[in-house]
Amino acid sequence: MAIVSFNATARDQAGKGAARTLRSKGFIPAVIYGHGRDPQALSLNARDLDKLLGHIQAESTVIEVSVGGTTSKTLIREIQRHPIKRQILHVDFQALVAGEKVTVSIPIVLEGIPEGVRLGGGVLDQTLRELEIEVDPSSIPDHIEFDVTNMVIGDSVHVSDLKMPEGVEVLDDPETSVAVLAAPRAVIEETAATEPVEGAEGVAEPEVIGKGPGDEEEGEGEGESKK
């Protein structure tokens, strides 16, 4: 489980005007809530926050927020951003308590190079990159790994194939696809081109006796459509 520390400052003023003033000075308004506690308004250093978010998985990393000598284990539950500038406007932290399960999303990491890629030129497509789980805050995994080394063309991986640590409950549908190993595109196109057209078997092509005006142009059009 990843745990990082972050210092914050308690703030008394609230409202849009106070928040704008705070942001103009290089700080971000935030709040800690949860577990029967009154919401606590905070002020975060914008530069330190950007640095923190640049190297963690915000949705699944436990952050120990220190405010005036008191430390709370938290998870970031929401980051509000400006719709155009994308700058952070507000952050919500949820206080955590051991034994009280939380819902988080963790990354799915595929390990190794599939046999179907090495020997068959296949293409591995990861269709699901995050897994939603319910878990005790003290047991949140950094990520879930799956070894794809033995996958061959045509193989697929589903949520039910992933091995979970003890105490982790998966909330995603077990049949949801995680990854598929497909044939090379060139092979797919060649197969499609050589498959017989349904109903065409046994049908004789008309004999061409002569070309009328415009027959040559139509023939070229047909040839182009078959490329």
Phi, psi and omega per residue, in radians:
M1 nan 2.285 3.133
A2 -1.479 2.258 3.085
I3 -2.278 2.291 3.090
V4 -2.261 2.820 -3.139
S5 -1.945 2.605 3.130
F6 -2.626 2.361 3.121
N7 -1.656 2.390 3.110
A8 -2.345 2.904 3.138
T9 -2.142 2.371 3.086
A10 -1.214 2.547 3.115
R11 -2.281 2.584 -3.102
D12 -1.709 -0.615 -3.064
Q13 -1.447 2.471 3.115
A14 -2.288 3.076 3.138
G15 1.791 2.869 -3.070
K16 -1.122 -0.697 -3.130
G17 -1.105 -0.789 3.123
A18 -1.121 -0.661 3.140
A19 -1.148 -0.721 3.119
R20 -1.115 -0.717 3.115
T21 -1.100 -0.725 3.135
L22 -1.072 -0.811 -3.106
R23 -1.170 -0.578 3.132
S24 -1.162 -0.348 3.136
K25 -1.706 0.114 3.091
G26 1.575 0.388 3.124
F27 -2.178 2.764 -3.113
I28 -2.078 2.253 3.053
P29 -1.233 2.521 -3.134
A30 -2.622 3.023 3.120
V31 -2.611 2.526 2.977
I32 -1.928 2.320 3.123
Y33 -2.466 2.998 3.014
G34 1.980 2.843 3.096
H35 0.919 0.826 3.020
G36 1.262 0.097 -3.139
R37 -1.606 2.677 3.042
D38 -1.245 2.442 3.101
P39 -0.984 2.377 -3.141
Q40 -1.987 2.116 -3.141
A41 -1.369 2.379 -3.070
L42 -2.251 2.866 3.013
S43 -2.195 2.244 -3.101
L44 -2.023 2.450 3.046
N45 -1.212 2.095 -3.042
A46 -1.066 -0.720 -3.120
R47 -1.162 -0.751 3.116
D48 -1.138 -0.639 3.129
L49 -1.152 -0.773 3.099
D50 -1.031 -0.723 3.133
K51 -1.124 -0.729 3.133
L52 -1.099 -0.857 -3.085
L53 -1.186 -0.322 -3.137
G54 -1.294 -0.260 -3.095
H55 -2.328 0.330 3.065
I56 -2.282 2.849 2.935
Q57 -1.552 1.760 -2.977
A58 -1.000 -0.607 -3.032
E59 -1.357 -0.320 -3.036
S60 -2.239 0.091 -3.138
T61 -1.684 2.235 3.082
V62 -1.331 2.198 -3.117
I63 -1.978 2.107 3.079
E64 -1.504 1.781 -3.099
V65 -1.578 2.109 3.141
S66 -1.781 2.187 3.136
V67 -2.294 1.912 3.097
G68 0.982 0.690 3.105
G69 1.567 -0.132 3.109
T70 -1.849 2.293 -3.105
T71 -1.978 2.338 3.108
S72 -2.182 2.320 3.029
K73 -1.383 2.245 -3.040
T74 -2.428 2.918 2.929
L75 -2.170 2.489 3.020
I76 -1.307 2.143 -3.128
R77 -1.786 -0.439 3.118
E78 -2.725 2.401 3.003
I79 -2.130 1.960 3.128
Q80 -1.565 2.282 -3.126
R81 -2.161 2.719 3.049
H82 -1.147 2.305 -3.051
P83 -1.091 -0.397 -3.121
I84 -1.934 -0.902 -3.084
K85 -1.328 -0.367 3.120
R86 1.174 0.171 3.089
Q87 -1.270 2.618 -3.113
I88 -1.272 2.302 -3.133
L89 -1.836 -0.579 -3.068
H90 -2.846 2.606 3.117
V91 -2.269 2.358 3.061
D92 -1.895 2.209 3.048
F93 -1.904 2.415 3.025
Q94 -1.835 2.189 3.100
A95 -1.225 2.451 -3.092
L96 -1.940 2.613 3.073
V97 -2.373 2.300 3.126
A98 -1.011 2.353 -3.137
G99 1.636 -0.230 3.105
E100 -1.821 1.819 -3.013
K101 -1.162 2.622 3.113
V102 -2.240 2.776 3.074
T103 -1.794 2.195 -3.133
V104 -2.401 2.841 3.030
S105 -1.931 2.275 -3.134
I106 -2.153 2.635 -3.107
P107 -1.228 2.590 2.993
I108 -1.798 2.137 -3.093
V109 -1.961 2.137 3.096
L110 -1.589 2.184 -3.084
E111 -1.860 2.460 3.057
G112 1.587 3.015 3.088
I113 -1.952 2.092 -3.087
P114 -1.055 2.565 3.072
E115 -1.026 -0.675 -3.139
G116 -1.161 -0.383 3.059
V117 -1.455 -0.785 -3.102
R118 -1.159 -0.761 -3.013
L119 -1.789 -0.424 -3.064
G120 -2.015 -0.026 3.136
G121 1.210 0.370 -3.125
G122 -1.207 3.005 -3.109
V123 -2.126 2.148 3.115
L124 -1.586 2.121 -3.126
D125 -2.004 1.988 3.099
Q126 -1.529 1.955 -3.024
T127 -1.627 -0.279 3.095
L128 -2.349 2.140 -3.053
R129 -1.889 -0.259 3.116
E130 -2.343 2.570 -3.114
L131 -2.087 2.288 3.112
E132 -1.586 2.187 -3.069
I133 -2.318 2.826 2.994
E134 -2.061 2.281 -2.993
V135 -2.788 2.757 3.019
D136 -1.190 2.438 -3.108
P137 -0.963 -0.509 -3.123
S138 -1.348 -0.132 -3.065
S139 -2.152 0.350 -3.126
I140 -1.187 2.081 3.116
P141 -1.325 2.621 3.111
D142 -1.140 -0.670 -3.131
H143 -2.896 3.028 3.049
I144 -2.056 2.245 -3.110
E145 -1.788 2.628 2.993
F146 -2.464 2.242 -3.124
D147 -1.468 2.037 -3.089
V148 -1.754 0.147 -3.040
T149 -0.941 -0.701 -3.044
N150 -1.556 0.077 -3.127
M151 -1.251 2.387 3.062
V152 -2.042 2.963 -3.108
I153 -1.010 2.258 -3.109
G154 1.778 -0.267 3.124
D155 -1.301 2.688 3.066
S156 -2.474 2.741 3.119
V157 -2.097 2.394 3.121
H158 -2.105 2.911 -3.136
V159 -0.956 -0.651 -3.127
S160 -1.124 -0.317 3.141
D161 -1.459 -0.223 -3.096
L162 -1.400 2.399 3.119
K163 -1.634 2.162 -3.086
M164 -1.736 2.518 3.017
P165 -1.126 2.783 3.139
E166 -1.071 2.372 3.098
G167 1.589 -0.029 -3.130
V168 -1.747 2.163 3.106
E169 -1.878 2.153 3.141
V170 -1.454 2.311 -3.126
L171 -1.728 -0.285 3.113
D172 -1.268 2.718 3.080
D173 -1.077 2.231 -3.130
P174 -0.989 -0.473 -3.098
E175 -1.521 -0.017 3.125
T176 -1.108 2.328 -3.131
S177 -1.289 2.377 3.098
V178 -1.808 -0.737 -3.120
A179 -2.733 2.620 3.117
V180 -2.359 2.381 3.076
L181 -1.815 1.863 -3.055
A182 -1.728 2.783 3.083
A183 -1.218 2.750 3.079
P184 -1.007 2.566 -3.091
R185 -1.009 -0.669 -3.121
A186 -1.084 -0.657 3.136
V187 -1.201 -0.709 3.130
I188 -1.070 -0.781 -3.115
E189 -1.156 -0.687 -3.128
E190 -1.159 -0.707 3.131
T191 -1.107 -0.746 -3.138
A192 -1.130 -0.627 -3.101
A193 -1.249 -0.507 -3.072
T194 -1.651 -0.149 3.127
E195 -1.228 2.345 3.141
P196 -1.165 2.547 3.088
V197 -1.320 2.289 -3.097
E198 -1.060 2.238 3.099
G199 1.542 -0.072 -3.088
A200 -1.518 -0.243 -3.075
E201 -1.146 2.266 3.080
G202 1.435 0.053 3.130
V203 -1.638 2.087 -3.101
A204 -1.363 2.434 3.093
E205 -1.356 2.514 -3.126
P206 -1.154 2.502 3.118
E207 -1.386 2.306 -3.134
V208 -1.579 2.014 -3.125
I209 -1.524 -0.765 -3.132
G210 -2.820 2.918 -3.126
K211 -1.795 2.209 3.044
G212 -1.544 3.136 3.134
P213 -1.100 2.142 3.103
G214 1.631 -0.132 3.109
D215 -1.082 -0.649 -3.083
E216 -1.117 -0.720 -3.123
E217 -1.155 -0.725 -3.136
E218 -1.172 -0.627 3.119
G219 -1.114 -0.704 3.120
E220 -1.137 -0.640 3.118
G221 -1.102 -0.695 3.137
E222 -1.161 -0.697 -3.127
G223 -1.111 -0.661 -3.120
E224 -1.184 -0.620 -3.078
S225 -1.247 -0.267 -3.112
K226 -1.630 -0.113 -3.118
K227 -1.161 nan nan
